[in-house]
Amino acid sequence: MLKPRQSLTLTLLQAREAAMSFFRPSLNEHGLTEQQWRVIRILNQHDELEIYQLAELACILKPSMTGVLVRMEAAGMIHRRKAEQDQRRVLVTLADKGRASFASMSQCMEANYQRLQEQLGAQKLQTLLGLLDELKSIKR
């Protein structure tokens, strides 16, 4: 009888939780959820995105993304606007408060990355990131 294969998806989820244990305390200190931080970080890199693009990049389901953005807009962290050429398209940008959150979190998050790297090792971390990028690029 064949021995069951280790579950890739379960192992990835468990690894995500282990990695988040380095970052979650900082998010809690700054009053941000993981989803809000992903939105802030991605918008900081891309300036302006349509909601569906943001949801895809942040790995947040579109129905959940709507609630996240409503709360972030109410908190003054993002702006939403309809595209001029197509009123059905909604574009999202960081507001000044969102940019300030990114700036205040960046140093803290970098320190968390350094702690993780110290435990795992720089080469292993780079190898892991490379392997994960390869996995993401595999077509179904």
N, C-alpha and C positions, 0 to 999 in steps of 0.2 A: 504494500500500500504506500502510495506517495505521501510524503510529508507536506502539509499545507505550506504554501508560499507565504512569506511575510507580507502583510498588507501594506502596499505603497501608500494608499490614501490615508489609512489610519496613522501610519508612521509620519507622514507629512503633517497631519493635524497635530499630532503629539509634539513634533518638532516646532511647529508654529507656536504652540502654547509655551514650550520651553524658551523660545526666542522672545516671546512677548513678556515673559516674566522679567526681562531686563528693561523693557520699555513702559509697561503698564503703570508702575508707580509714578513715573514722571508725568504721564498723561493725567493720572488722577490728581496729582498736585496742581496741574494747570487747569483742571476742570474740563478736560476734553475726553471724548470717547475715541476709541480706536478708529471708528468710521470718520469722525470729524477730522482727526489728524491726517488720515489718508487723503481726504478731500483738500485740506489745506496744503499738504505737501505737493499733491498733483497740480493744483491750481497755481502754486508758486512756480512750478516748472513750466506750465503751459499757458499762463496768463488767462486765456478764456477758452472754455470748452462747451459744447452742447451737453445737455444732461446725459444723453445716452453714452457719449464718449467718456464722460467723467465716471459714470456707473461702471462701464467696462474696465477702465483703468484702475479703479478703486476696488474692483471685485465686490460691488454692492448691487444687489438686485434692484431693478428699476423702481418697484413699489417702495422698497425701503429707502432708496435714494431720495424719493420725494419727501419723506418725513425728515430725513437728515437735513436736507436743504431748507425746509420750512423752519426748523429749529435754528439752523445756522444763520439764516436771514433775519429771523426775529432777534437773534443775539448780536446782529450787526457785523457778522464775520464774512458774509458773502453778499454779492448783488446778483440778482437774476433779471434778465431782460429778454424781450422777444426780438428775434432777428428782424431787421428792417425788411429784407426781401421775402421773408416767409414767416408770418406770424405764428405758425405752428411750432417753429424751432425756438427753444429757450436756451440762452447762453448764460453761463455762470462765470463770475470773476471773483477774486478775493477783494474784500473791502479793506480799508485801512486797518481795522481791528483784526482781520484775518492775517494780514501781512505782519502785524505786530506780534500775533501769536506765533507765527512761523519764526520770526526773529528771536523771540524770547525762548522758544523751545529748541532751536537749532543746536546751541551749545550743549544743552542738557542731553539731547538725543545723541550727539556725537560722543559724549562721555559714556553713554550707555553702550554704543557700538564698541568703544575702546574696551570696556569691561568684558563684553562678549568675546571680542577678539583675543583678549588676554587669556580667557578660559579655553577657547577653541584653538587659538593659534592663527596667525595672519595667513599662512599658506592654506590651511584647511578652510578658513572662511572664504578665501578667494576661490578655491576649488569648489566649495559648496555652492557659492553664488553662480559660478560658471555652469555647473551641472544643472542647477535649477533653471537658468536661462535656456539651456539646451532643451530641457523638458518642456518649458513653456512654448518653444518653437515647433515642437512635434505636431504635425497635422494629423487629425483623426482620419 
